[in-house]
């Protein structure tokens, strides 16, 4: 009877360690995914800012050319 209890206890501690490992792995995976998504969002925003500024400068250049042409 005692060897069965020892085996059962070892089995339960093994299952608990697997559960804790799975939760740690899940937390690490989620944190990595959050970091990747944040990185993509930041890069997309920076890219959009640059394109908006480039569009403004192109429009201003076009207006200057039109004004110079009409004068």
Residue pairs with C-beta under 8 A, 6 or more apart in sequence:
none
